[in-house]
Amino acid sequence: MDYVHSCSFCGWERASATPVMLSPCCDRCGCALDALATASGAGAPVEPFRLSAHSLLALRMAGVLSALLGFYAAAKVGYESAGPSGALIAFGIMGFVMLPFVPERV
């Protein structure tokens, strides 16, 4: 096998002969896969730069915090302009805007 298709989000991987993927989604979490070339004869993938587990956790927490701040800001603007119904509508719109950042579930 010359390549390994791996998920950088959950760590799932599969061996492959080519970097081309017919199913580019992870079987566990649904995120996009990376095609990594393996070392010749060793069978282990030659990995690019990766962040440590603590750095990934900190980035995920920062992403969740920024999403929560976005929801709060949208609800506050909606409340100030149209009352409780405006806050609910702005909160729903913010959920729709954040939808592309949610991983696809298989």
C-alpha positions in Angstrom: 0.0 0.0 0.0 1.4 3.4 -1.0 -1.1 5.7 0.8 -3.0 5.9 4.0 -6.3 7.8 4.1 -6.6 9.3 7.6 -9.0 11.5 9.6 -7.2 14.3 11.4 -10.2 14.9 13.6 -10.7 11.4 15.2 -7.6 9.5 14.0 -9.4 6.8 11.9 -7.4 5.6 8.9 -7.5 3.1 6.1 -4.8 1.8 3.7 -5.0 2.5 -0.1 -3.0 2.0 -3.2 -3.8 5.5 -4.5 -4.4 9.0 -3.0 -7.7 9.1 -4.9 -10.8 8.7 -2.6 -14.2 7.6 -3.8 -15.5 8.1 -0.3 -13.6 11.1 1.1 -15.5 11.0 4.4 -14.4 9.4 7.7 -16.4 6.3 8.6 -16.5 7.3 12.3 -17.1 11.1 12.4 -17.8 12.1 8.8 -15.0 14.7 8.4 -12.8 15.0 5.3 -9.9 12.5 5.0 -6.2 13.3 4.2 -4.2 11.1 1.8 -0.7 10.5 3.4 2.1 8.9 1.5 3.7 6.0 3.3 7.5 5.6 3.7 8.9 3.2 1.1 8.9 -0.3 2.6 8.2 0.8 6.1 4.4 0.8 5.9 4.1 3.8 8.2 2.7 7.0 6.8 5.0 10.0 6.4 3.1 12.4 8.5 3.0 16.2 8.0 3.1 18.6 10.9 0.4 17.9 13.4 -0.7 19.7 16.5 -0.5 18.1 19.9 -3.6 16.9 21.7 -3.6 19.8 24.1 -3.4 22.3 21.2 -6.2 20.6 19.4 -8.3 20.7 22.5 -7.5 24.4 23.0 -8.5 25.2 19.4 -11.8 23.3 19.7 -12.6 25.1 22.9 -11.8 28.4 21.2 -14.1 27.5 18.3 -16.9 26.6 20.7 -16.4 29.9 22.6 -16.4 32.0 19.5 -19.6 30.2 18.3 -21.3 30.9 21.6 -20.3 34.5 21.4 -21.7 34.7 17.9 -25.0 33.2 19.1 -25.1 35.6 22.0 -24.4 38.6 19.8 -27.0 37.6 17.2 -29.6 37.1 20.0 -28.8 40.5 21.6 -29.0 42.4 18.3 -32.3 40.6 17.5 -33.7 41.3 20.9 -32.8 45.0 20.8 -34.3 45.4 17.3 -37.5 43.3 17.6 -37.9 42.0 21.1 -38.0 38.3 22.1 -39.3 37.1 18.7 -36.4 38.9 17.0 -33.9 37.3 19.4 -35.3 33.8 18.5 -35.2 34.5 14.8 -31.6 35.8 15.0 -30.6 32.8 17.1 -32.1 30.5 14.4 -30.3 32.4 11.6 -27.0 32.1 13.5 -27.6 28.3 13.8 -28.1 28.1 10.0 -24.9 30.2 9.4 -22.9 27.8 11.7 -24.2 24.7 10.0 -21.2 24.3 7.5 -18.9 24.0 10.6 -20.6 20.9 11.9 -19.0 17.6 10.6 -21.1 15.4 8.4 -22.3 12.3 10.2 -22.3 9.1 8.2 
